[in-house]
Amino acid sequence: MLQTRPRVALFVTCLVDLYRPNVGFSAIKLLEDAGCLVEVPDAQTCCGQPAYNSGDRATAKDLARAVVDAFLPYDYTVVPSGSCGGMIAHHYPGLFADDPHYRGRSEALAAKTHELVSFLTDVLGVESVNARYDGVVTYHDSCSGLRELGIRQQPRKLLGSVEGLTLKELPDAEVCCGFGGTFCVKYPDISTRMVSDKARNVAATGADTLLAGDMGCLLNMAGRLSREGTPVKVRHVAEVLAGRTREAPAIGEAEGGERP
């Protein structure tokens, strides 16, 4: 564990802000429990990934500049999302390749930006969490978190410390769920086939809960599981690690635990 209290800025992400605030509160709890001073910069907006992936570099740069200016003063930037974390840590420097001022600033920010669970384990040295979850869970590895940030064992390590929790590995856990940001809009038929395969694998585990670290993946998989009538709860991994599953129903469920 670090001997001083790092000043950490939480990059909330658009999907957490709009659809799942409990993930943000869970992230804050985990970071504070690990000894961090956590702030949520008021000036933050989108990281620019949707525009970047669509080829709109001008809009992506405008959004990225605002992120760099807001988050650079902190010791670390932590993101409860592999895709947004990957955008800041891997794509910002290239986005500003022709801008000497923001190239250096974006490189500095990229070097101290981390996905939430990997920050806890790899930077802070957290070995366990104080949480309980009575159930059988399975875990989906999101594409950006796995391939861009190398996140695989970190969430499994911390889940292993949650009392009452049993982890069953998901067949083809590393295979895309079909969301892919704008991919699911551009190629809906392919996306539907991919998420249907994912839903079938989830059901095959016998788990009662599906976890992942990216809200896009979680919303996509929760929607498909619901349409197929598969009674599997879907949650962000931070909610379980923080012991905040009672603060909000599972994704796609109404208050009281029923799907609308």
C-alpha positions in Angstrom: 0.0 0.0 0.0 1.1 3.6 -0.6 2.4 5.5 2.4 0.8 8.8 1.4 -2.7 9.6 0.4 -2.8 10.1 -3.4 -5.1 12.8 -4.8 -7.3 10.9 -7.3 -9.7 12.3 -9.9 -12.6 10.0 -10.8 -13.5 10.1 -14.4 -17.1 9.1 -14.0 -17.9 8.3 -17.7 -21.1 9.2 -19.6 -22.8 5.9 -19.2 -22.2 5.7 -15.5 -23.4 9.3 -15.1 -26.6 8.8 -17.1 -27.5 5.2 -16.4 -25.7 3.8 -13.4 -24.5 6.4 -10.8 -24.2 3.6 -8.2 -21.0 2.5 -10.1 -19.5 6.0 -9.5 -20.3 5.9 -5.8 -18.9 2.4 -5.6 -15.7 3.5 -7.2 -15.4 6.4 -4.7 -15.9 4.0 -1.8 -13.3 1.6 -3.1 -10.8 4.3 -3.6 -11.4 6.0 -0.2 -11.2 2.6 1.5 -7.8 2.2 -0.1 -6.6 5.5 1.3 -7.2 7.9 -1.6 -8.4 11.5 -1.5 -11.1 11.4 -4.2 -12.4 14.3 -6.2 -14.8 14.4 -9.1 -13.9 17.4 -11.4 -17.0 19.4 -12.3 -15.6 20.3 -15.7 -15.5 16.7 -17.0 -17.5 15.7 -20.0 -17.2 12.8 -22.5 -13.8 11.4 -23.2 -14.4 11.8 -26.9 -14.3 8.1 -27.8 -17.6 8.0 -29.8 -16.4 10.9 -32.0 -13.0 9.4 -32.3 -14.3 6.0 -33.4 -16.6 7.7 -35.9 -13.7 9.6 -37.5 -14.7 13.0 -36.1 -11.3 14.0 -35.0 -12.1 17.6 -34.5 -14.8 17.0 -32.0 -12.7 14.3 -30.3 -9.9 16.8 -29.9 -12.2 19.4 -28.4 -13.5 17.0 -25.8 -10.0 15.6 -25.1 -8.6 19.0 -24.5 -11.2 19.7 -21.8 -10.4 16.3 -20.2 -6.7 17.0 -20.2 -7.1 20.4 -18.6 -9.5 19.2 -15.9 -7.6 16.1 -14.9 -3.9 16.8 -15.4 -3.5 18.5 -12.0 -4.2 15.3 -10.0 -1.9 12.5 -9.0 -4.0 9.9 -10.8 -7.0 9.7 -13.0 -9.1 6.6 -12.3 -11.9 5.3 -14.6 -14.5 2.6 -13.9 -14.3 1.6 -17.6 -11.7 -0.1 -19.7 -12.9 1.7 -22.9 -12.8 5.2 -21.6 -9.6 4.5 -19.7 -8.1 3.1 -22.9 -9.1 6.2 -24.8 -7.3 8.5 -22.4 -4.3 6.3 -21.7 -3.6 5.0 -25.3 -5.3 7.3 -27.9 -5.0 10.8 -26.5 -1.2 11.2 -27.3 -1.8 10.1 -30.9 -4.8 12.4 -31.2 -2.5 15.3 -30.5 0.4 14.2 -32.5 0.4 17.5 -34.4 -0.2 19.7 -31.3 3.1 20.2 -29.4 1.3 21.7 -26.3 -1.4 19.1 -25.9 0.8 16.3 -27.0 3.0 16.7 -24.0 0.1 17.3 -21.6 -1.9 14.3 -23.0 1.2 12.1 -22.6 1.5 13.2 -19.0 -2.2 12.4 -18.3 -2.0 9.1 -20.1 0.9 8.0 -17.9 -1.2 8.4 -14.7 -4.6 7.2 -16.0 -5.8 3.8 -14.8 -8.9 1.6 -14.9 -10.4 1.3 -11.4 -9.7 -2.3 -10.5 -6.2 -2.4 -12.0 -5.4 0.8 -10.1 -6.5 -0.8 -6.9 -4.4 -3.9 -7.4 -1.5 -2.9 -9.6 -0.8 0.6 -8.2 -2.2 0.7 -4.7 -1.4 -3.0 -4.0 -4.9 -3.8 -2.7 -5.1 -7.6 -2.0 -8.7 -7.8 -0.8 -11.9 -5.9 -0.2 -14.4 -5.9 2.7 -17.5 -7.0 1.0 -20.0 -9.9 0.9 -22.1 -11.2 -2.0 -24.0 -14.4 -1.6 -24.2 -15.8 -5.1 -22.5 -17.4 -8.0 -21.0 -14.9 -10.5 -19.4 -15.1 -13.9 -17.2 -12.4 -15.4 -17.0 -11.0 -19.0 -13.7 -9.4 -20.1 -14.4 -6.3 -22.1 -12.3 -5.8 -25.2 -10.7 -2.5 -24.3 -9.9 -3.5 -20.8 -8.4 -6.8 -21.8 -6.6 -5.9 -24.9 -5.6 -2.2 -24.4 -5.0 -2.2 -20.6 -4.2 -5.9 -19.8 -7.1 -6.3 -17.3 -7.9 -9.9 -16.6 -6.6 -11.3 -13.3 -7.1 -8.1 -11.3 -10.9 -8.3 -11.0 -10.8 -12.0 -10.4 -8.2 -11.5 -7.6 -10.4 -9.1 -5.7 -13.6 -11.1 -6.4 -11.8 -14.0 -4.7 -11.8 -12.0 -1.5 -15.6 -11.3 -1.4 -17.3 -13.4 1.2 -20.0 -15.7 0.0 -19.1 -15.3 -3.7 -18.4 -18.2 -6.0 -16.8 -17.4 -9.4 -17.5 -19.6 -12.4 -15.5 -18.8 -15.5 -17.4 -17.8 -18.6 -16.7 -19.8 -21.8 -15.1 -17.4 -24.3 -15.0 -14.7 -21.6 -12.6 -12.7 -23.8 -14.8 -12.7 -26.9 -16.6 -9.4 -27.7 -20.2 -9.1 -26.6 -21.1 -7.3 -29.8 -21.5 -3.8 -28.3 -18.3 -2.1 -29.5 -19.6 1.4 -29.2 -20.9 2.4 -32.6 -20.3 -1.1 -33.9 -23.7 -2.2 -32.6 -25.4 0.6 -34.5 -23.5 0.1 -37.7 -23.8 -3.7 -37.8 -26.9 -4.6 -35.8 -27.3 -8.1 -37.2 -23.7 -9.1 -36.4 -23.9 -7.5 -33.0 -27.2 -9.3 -32.2 -25.6 -12.6 -33.1 -22.5 -11.9 -31.0 -24.5 -10.9 -27.9 -26.8 -13.9 -28.3 -23.8 -16.2 -28.2 -22.6 -14.4 -25.1 -26.0 -14.7 -23.4 -26.0 -18.5 -24.2 -22.5 -18.8 -22.6 -23.6 -16.9 -19.5 -26.6 -19.1 -19.0 -24.4 -22.2 -19.4 -22.4 -21.3 -16.4 -25.3 -21.6 -14.1 -24.3 -18.3 -12.5 -27.0 -16.0 -11.0 -25.0 -12.8 -11.7 -22.9 -11.5 -14.6 -20.2 -9.0 -13.9 -18.0 -6.8 -16.1 -16.0 -3.6 -15.9 -17.6 -1.6 -18.8 -21.1 -0.2 -18.8 -21.5 -0.5 -22.5 -20.9 -4.2 -22.4 -23.2 -4.6 -19.4 -26.1 -2.7 -20.9 -25.8 -4.7 -24.1 -25.7 -8.0 -22.3 -28.4 -7.1 -19.8 -30.7 -6.2 -22.7 -30.2 -9.5 -24.5 -30.5 -11.6 -21.4 -33.8 -9.8 -20.6 -35.2 -10.3 -24.1 -34.4 -14.0 -23.9 -35.9 -14.4 -20.5 -32.7 -15.5 -18.9 -32.9 -14.7 -15.1 -29.4 -13.5 -14.6 -28.6 -10.3 -12.7 -26.1 -8.0 -14.4 -23.9 -5.6 -12.4 -20.7 -3.6 -12.7 -17.9 -5.4 -10.8 -17.3 -2.3 -8.7 -20.8 -2.6 -7.1 -20.0 -6.1 -5.8 -16.4 -5.2 -4.7 -17.7 -2.1 -2.8 -20.6 -4.0 -1.2 -23.1 -1.7 -2.7 -25.5 -4.1 -4.4 -28.4 -3.1 -2.1 -28.2 0.5 -3.2 -29.5 -0.1 -6.7 -31.3 -2.9 -8.5 -29.4 -5.0 -11.0 -29.0 -3.4 -14.5 -32.2 -3.6 -16.4 -34.3 -4.3 -13.4 -36.9 -2.0 -11.8 -36.9 -1.2 -8.1 -37.8 -4.4 -6.2 -35.7 -6.6 -8.5 -38.2 -7.2 -11.4 -37.4 -6.5 -15.0 -39.8 -3.9 -16.6 
